């Protein structure tokens, strides 16, 4: 495999936003320190950090009644309004000045966003993924990113899912077909050897 430099790599911090994390308080306490460690390391070595959030305009013009999952959000009132508190990145891992926040309109980080344009503009070849949930944004983004020929790493302990068994099956059996799957400490150790 071709060596990919830090400058051609990006850490995607996906859906670590208030309105999602509040649903998993205990898991959030466990995963946020791992995500923070990954972000700190990425910044230290020059890996781009991109934050991804799911958010919608007022009155949800992006949401179709045909989409069972997202149409329920449209009925919820003001949930996931792009200017509201539920779509803001959790304060413990907030972006620094100059770090990009990508707004997506569906599950995958690529769906309804300008992520692909930003990655190509910066000549990014490798994506390191963290996110909530493993069975949602992480799975969908791996599939899309693989089809776009990105090299992929999944930080399994910097992802969380409401179902522990689903998280285990995805990280141990499914993701390994398209990505290197490691925990944050292993990833940092491997990167430092390069």
FENNOR-V257796 format. One record per residue. N is the residue number from 1. RES is the residue in three letters. OMEGA is omega in radians with two decimals (* if undefined). Layout:
# FENNOR-V257796
N,RES,OMEGA  N,RES,OMEGA
This chain:
# FENNOR-V257796
1,UNK,3.14  2,UNK,3.08  3,UNK,3.12  4,UNK,-3.06  5,UNK,3.06  6,UNK,-3.09  7,UNK,3.09  8,UNK,-3.12  9,UNK,3.09  10,UNK,3.01  11,UNK,3.08  12,UNK,3.12  13,UNK,-2.87  14,UNK,3.01  15,UNK,3.03  16,UNK,-3.07  17,UNK,-3.00  18,UNK,-3.06  19,UNK,3.08  20,UNK,-3.07  21,UNK,-3.13  22,UNK,3.10  23,UNK,-3.06  24,UNK,-3.00  25,UNK,-3.12  26,UNK,3.13  27,UNK,3.12  28,UNK,3.11  29,UNK,-3.13  30,UNK,-3.00  31,UNK,-3.07  32,UNK,3.07  33,UNK,3.10  34,UNK,3.12  35,UNK,3.13  36,UNK,3.12  37,UNK,3.10  38,UNK,3.12  39,UNK,-3.14  40,UNK,3.14  41,UNK,-3.14  42,UNK,3.12  43,UNK,-3.10  44,UNK,-3.05  45,UNK,3.08  46,UNK,3.02  47,UNK,3.10  48,UNK,3.04  49,UNK,3.08  50,UNK,3.07  51,UNK,3.13  52,UNK,3.09  53,UNK,3.04  54,UNK,-3.10  55,UNK,-3.08  56,UNK,3.07  57,UNK,3.07  58,UNK,-3.14  59,UNK,2.99  60,UNK,3.13  61,UNK,-3.12  62,UNK,-2.99  63,UNK,3.13  64,UNK,3.05  65,UNK,3.13  66,UNK,-3.12  67,UNK,-3.04  68,UNK,-3.08  69,UNK,-3.04  70,UNK,3.12  71,UNK,3.08  72,UNK,3.10  73,UNK,-3.13  74,UNK,3.14  75,UNK,-3.00  76,UNK,-3.10  77,UNK,-3.05  78,UNK,-3.11  79,UNK,3.11  80,UNK,2.97  81,UNK,-3.02  82,UNK,3.12  83,UNK,-3.06  84,UNK,-3.10  85,UNK,-3.10  86,UNK,-3.11  87,UNK,-3.13  88,UNK,3.12  89,UNK,-3.13  90,UNK,-3.01  91,UNK,-3.10  92,UNK,-3.13  93,UNK,-3.02  94,UNK,-3.14  95,UNK,3.00  96,UNK,3.08  97,UNK,3.11  98,UNK,3.10  99,UNK,-3.00  100,UNK,2.96  101,UNK,-3.12  102,UNK,3.08  103,UNK,3.11  104,UNK,-3.09  105,UNK,3.12  106,UNK,-3.03  107,UNK,-3.14  108,UNK,3.08  109,UNK,-3.13  110,UNK,-3.00  111,UNK,3.11  112,UNK,-3.14  113,UNK,3.07  114,UNK,-3.11  115,UNK,-3.10  116,UNK,3.13  117,UNK,-3.14  118,UNK,-3.14  119,UNK,-3.14  120,UNK,3.12  121,UNK,-3.14  122,UNK,3.12  123,UNK,3.11  124,UNK,-3.13  125,UNK,-3.05  126,UNK,3.11  127,UNK,3.03  128,UNK,-2.96  129,UNK,2.94  130,UNK,-3.13  131,UNK,3.07  132,UNK,0.17  133,UNK,3.14  134,UNK,-3.11  135,UNK,3.13  136,UNK,-3.05  137,UNK,-3.10  138,UNK,3.12  139,UNK,-3.10  140,UNK,-3.12  141,UNK,3.07  142,UNK,-3.12  143,UNK,-3.12  144,UNK,-3.10  145,UNK,3.09  146,UNK,3.10  147,UNK,3.10  148,UNK,3.04  149,UNK,3.01  150,UNK,2.93  151,UNK,-2.98  152,UNK,3.00  153,UNK,3.06  154,UNK,3.07  155,UNK,-2.95  156,UNK,3.12  157,UNK,3.01  158,UNK,3.04  159,UNK,3.03  160,UNK,3.13  161,UNK,3.10  162,UNK,-3.13  163,UNK,-3.11  164,UNK,-3.13  165,UNK,3.09  166,UNK,3.10  167,UNK,-3.12  168,UNK,-3.13  169,UNK,-3.13  170,UNK,-3.07  171,UNK,-3.10  172,UNK,-3.04  173,UNK,-3.03  174,UNK,-3.06  175,UNK,-3.08  176,UNK,3.09  177,UNK,-3.07  178,UNK,-3.04  179,UNK,2.93  180,UNK,-3.09  181,UNK,-3.09  182,UNK,3.00  183,UNK,-3.03  184,UNK,-3.14  185,UNK,3.11  186,UNK,-3.14  187,UNK,3.13  188,UNK,3.14  189,UNK,3.11  190,UNK,-3.13  191,UNK,-3.11  192,UNK,3.13  193,UNK,-3.07  194,UNK,*
